[in-house]
Every structure is written in C-alpha cells, then in structure tokens.
Amino acid sequence: MNFDQNLLMTYKKLLQTTELEKSYQEFLRLFRFLRVELEKELREYRFQGNIVENGMDYSYFQFTNDTLKQKGLKIAVTFIHRDFQFEVWLSGFNRKVQCNYYELLKNAQQPFLLTSDPNRSDYILRIPLDQTLDLSDGKRVLSEIKHASLRLLGYIENFEAA
C-alpha cells in the first residue's frame, strides 16, 4: 500500500518547524479540563470515559442521562479543528434515531442549526459557540459550553412535551 509522500513530508515539516505538537497537547489539556469540569457541574448526566479524537476533523466528548438514553439521544461537546470552533450537538445513538428526530424537527421553528442530512452528519441540532471566544479563558469556554448544552437539553424536553 502506498501513501501520499507529499502529505507525509508536510506533516514532518510542520512537526519539525512549528510548535504543532505542543499546540495540540495544549488543546487536549483544554478539552480535558472542559470535560472534567462539565462533569462536575452537570452531576445528573453520565459522561463517556474519554475524549474522542477523530483524525483532526473534530474531537468530542459526550454525555447523557436516563431520560435522554431512553430517547436514544446524547449531547456531544465538539471541537471542529478546521474552523477552530467549539459546538454543542444533540445527536442520536444511531442514524435511525437521528432520522426520526430530523423528521419531527424539520418543520419546527427553532433557534438551533438543524442537520441537512441526518444520514451523513453526526448531529441532529447544533449550536456553534462564538468564534471570537478566547479559548485561553477556560472558565469562560466552560460557561459557554454549559449554557449551550442546557439550551439544547431544555429545547428537546419542551419540544417533546408540546
């Protein structure tokens, strides 16, 4: 099997001529901080054990509770690397659940971004955090993520009650 030599050499050059490795480690430190602190603040939810690093496409951790789990739903705190932006996602445990919720939500007025294709995206609804948010201010980032998570949770509870 052959691999793209130009891409591999670009990666090598970035590692040798920039602080890419240290920068990525600092990002992971921030992301782990957010996961640990959010778990402390949202005690009624169960958090997955680890952060998932998805090949620098996006990284995420997720949480749920019994009510969400019964509905096949979870919240994912996601970092989109290319956009350098945090988002909070309402996701289904699988594509079938996502498609069912998409059908329920597609004609509803809502303050969140709805997926355009529940079969291809990993979320049903998402809230992008402000791109001007200073990511070095961990407490502020934590507050924004918690607020967005609670907004999504409140919306889905109220939507289903309607």
Secondary structure, 3 states (H helix, E strand, C coil): CCCCHHHHHHHHHHHHHCCHHHHHHHHHHHHHHHHHHHHHHCCCCEECCCCEEECCCEEEEEEECHHHHHHCEEEEEEEECCCCEEEEEEEECCHHHHHHHHHHHCCCCCCCEECCCCCCCCCCEEEECCCCCCCCCHHHHHHHHHHHHHHHHHHHHHHHHC
